Amino acid sequence: MKIKFLIPLIIFVVVCGFLIIGLNLDPKKVPSPLINKPIPSFTLNQLINSEKKFTNRDLLGKVWLLNIWASWCPSCRDEHPFLMEIAKNNSIPIIGLNWKDDKKTAINVLKKTGNPYQFSIFDPNNKVGIDFGVYGAPESFIIDKKGIIRYKHIGPLNSKTWYNQLLPIIKQYQQIN
């Protein structure tokens, strides 16, 4: 008789245990299943030069930083000055993926705050974002010369993450032929 009353209590304790563990995990450390896999196939228009298309094949031959951003994203605004600094150093080409955004607003933001991107591609309906596994902005991907995703960073870039995490990976893949 007492076992019938203990079973719900045991189930409750186990569920609470999983909940506590889950709440203590860092969402920025969610591993991407795309790491060490080719970038998804896509063709998108550029944001500013909308008559120009950009495809996944255009990423071949160089190590790139693909930065997912949006004009409505507060963390993207926080990250923007640091991206401008990276762009000045020319350590890596930065391509923007303007994500789930209003085109006119996005262009105005870049005109007002500066444009760290060689160019941005425009993904208003999240078609490419879904293929990359984007679930929030900003996110950044390091893509090697062969079009393989080597690293994914969730959240805004700053000098600490840049110098301690991303730049060593970028230098490593820039040295590989």
N, C-alpha and C positions, 0 to 999 in steps of 0.2 A: 504494500500500500504506500509506504513512504517513497519507494522508487518512482512511482508515478508523479509525485510532487518534485522530485529531484531532477528529473529529465528536463523540464522547462527551465529550471534554474541553471543547469549545466549549459544548455544551449544559449541562454542569455549571457552567461559569463564568457563563453567562447566568442560570441558575436561582439561583445564589448571589447574583448581582447583584440580582435581584428580591427575594430574601429579605432582603438587607441594607437595601434601600430600604423594604420593608414594615415591618421592625422599627424603623425610625427615624420612622415616621409616628405622629402623636398620635391615639389612638383617640377623644379628646374632640372632635376636629375632623372627625369623619365627617359629611359633609353629609346632611341629611335630605331625602328626595324630597318630603316633605310641606310644606316651606316654601313659602309663598304659595299654598297650596291649602286648601280648606275642611276643617274637622275631620271626621273620620269620623263617620258616623251611629251613635248608640248610645243605649241606655236601660239604666241601672244603678240598683240600689238604693243609697241612702245607707248609709254604714257604721253610724252610730249610730242614726239614725231609719230603720230598714230598711223601714218601710212607705212611706216617701217615695221616689219615683223621681226620677232626674235624667237629662235627655237632652241631646244636642248642641244642640238648639234653645234650651235654657235658658242657653246661653253667649252668646246674641246680645244686643247692646245695650251691653255693657261690655267693657273690656279686662280680661282675666283672666290669672292665672298658674296653670297646671295643673301640679301637682307630683306626680310619681310617687314613692311611698314604700312601705316595708314595715317591719314590726316586727323582722324578722330581719336587716335591712340595717345593717351597721355605719356605712357612709357616711351613711345617712339619719339615724342617731343623731347623727353629727357635725354634720350640716346643721341639725338641729332647732332649736337655740338661735338660729341666724340667722333661720330662718323665723319664730320667735316675735317677733324684733325687727322684721322686715318687717311682720308682722301688727299690731303696736302702732302703727306709723307710718301705717297705713291708706292706703298709696300705691297699692295694687292689691288686689282681692279674690283670695284664694288658695283654690283648690279642690284637695283632695287626691284622688289616685287610688290607693287602697290596692291594691297589686299582689301577686297570688299569695301571699296571706297567710291566717292564721288570724284570723277575725273577733274572737273573744274576746280574743286576745292583742293585736291592733291597738287595740281600744278601751281596754284596760288601759294600753297605752303612752301613749295620748293623755291618759288620766286622770292618769297619774303625771307625765308630762313637760310637760303643757300642750298645748293644741290651737290651732295657728296657722291652721287652715283654717276658712273659713266653714262648710264641711262636707267630708267625704270621701265619695267614691263607692267602692263595693266591687267589685273585679274579681278574685275568687279563682281563676278559671280562665284568666286572661290573654286573654280574648276581645277586650276593648277595647285592651289593651296591644299586642296584635299589630297591630291596625289603626293604632295610633299609631306603630308601628315601635320600640317599647320593647324594648331588649335588656338593660337593667340598671337598677338603681335606685341612687341617685336620678337622675331626669331631670326637666327642667322645660320647659314650653312657654309662650310668650307667644301668646295668642289675641286677635285684635282684635275690634272691635264687630260685625263682619260674620261672625264665626266662621271667620276665616282664620288659619292658623298662621303667625306671623311670625318666630318664633325658637325654636330648640331648644337647650337647654343640657344637656350630658351631665356627670354628676358632681354633687357637692355644691355648693350655692351658698355663697358667702362674700362679704364686703364688697367685695373687689376685683372679682369678676365682676359683682356686683350693680351697683355704681356705674359701672364702666367699660363693661359690655356690656348688661345687661338694662334698667336704669333709663332710659338714653337712648332705647331702643326703645319702652319702655312709655310714656314721656312723649310721644314722637312720635305714637303711635297713640291716645293719650288725647285729643290735640288735634284729631284728624280726626273730623269728624261722620259 
